[in-house]
Amino acid sequence: MTPTRLFSAPDSTAGSSRPDPPYGAVCAIHQPNLFPRLSTLAKLFTADYWIVLDDVQFARRDYQHRTRLAGLDGTRQWLSIATRLPDGRSTLIRDARLADPRRCRRRVAQLLADHYRHSAYWPLFKRRLGSVLDLFDSGDRLADVTELSTRLLLEEVGWTGRILRSSDLPARKDRSQRLADLAWLTGATRYLCGTGGMTYLDLDAFSAYSIEVLPFRVPGTGIWRSAREVSAVDALLLVGPGALRATLTALQGRVLTSHEDALKRACR
């Protein structure tokens, strides 16, 4: 028997057009990032659904158009994509445009090769990278490139979840309420929240949907030491897809199991 909700959906556009997804999913909501950091990739890997938050304001100081590479020799360098904002500072992520697609393609291809060409895993990654590079030839939407760069990494580690875009989904405007509405649309009973989000999130918005908010943190040792600073490409090409998937799976198990254990203790 499929579990049913013990509440009625609050009055909202989300409640009026909710599809019928699997009940009990784990949801993560995050902006499309260029070859995201390992901490971000780990959060998305842990989720059943990634909602691409593409209709919020673009932020130049964030990771939406750039990432940091670390190379096998430990040197670090920013890989940035020149971006044009048609509406100035108020431009939404989905509306940001590549300023010079051909030059951006060359820069992405060259810097990745410069940093990782000596990795044993580079030849295969280079072939799969072609799908991302081809986007520079077919359009100028930054979000298309960044989302696909994330999907590439998720596919490399065998993620089997689903991707939705916030711009395609109805939700209210208040920040916390909006995230709760979006998570509810996936049938989620658990929402993964990074350390930054926990500082502002209104948990009551999620409680109204019976959605548990799970703080998501990564370890600080070993491969995770630079997880919040460096692109996950670094870890992928250092240990390989299989080993990285095993590492992500282990973290996924710890995150979800610790939450379940906490619930059991609370019910005693």
Buried (B, 14 or more C-beta within 10 A) or exposed (E): EEEEEEEEBBEBEBBEEBEEBEEEBBBBBBBBBBBBBBBBBBBBBBBBBBBBBBBBBBEEEEBBBBBBBBBBEEEEEEBBBBBEBEEEEEBBBBBBBBBBBEEBBEBBBEBBEBBBEEBEBBEBBBEEBEEBBEBBEEEBBBBBBBBBBBBBBBEBBEBEBBBBBBBEBBBBEEBBBBBBBBBBBBBBBBBBBBEEBBEEBBBEBBEBBEBBBBEBBBEEEEBBEBBBBBBBBBBBBBBBBEBBBEBBBEBBEEBBEEBEEEEEEEEE
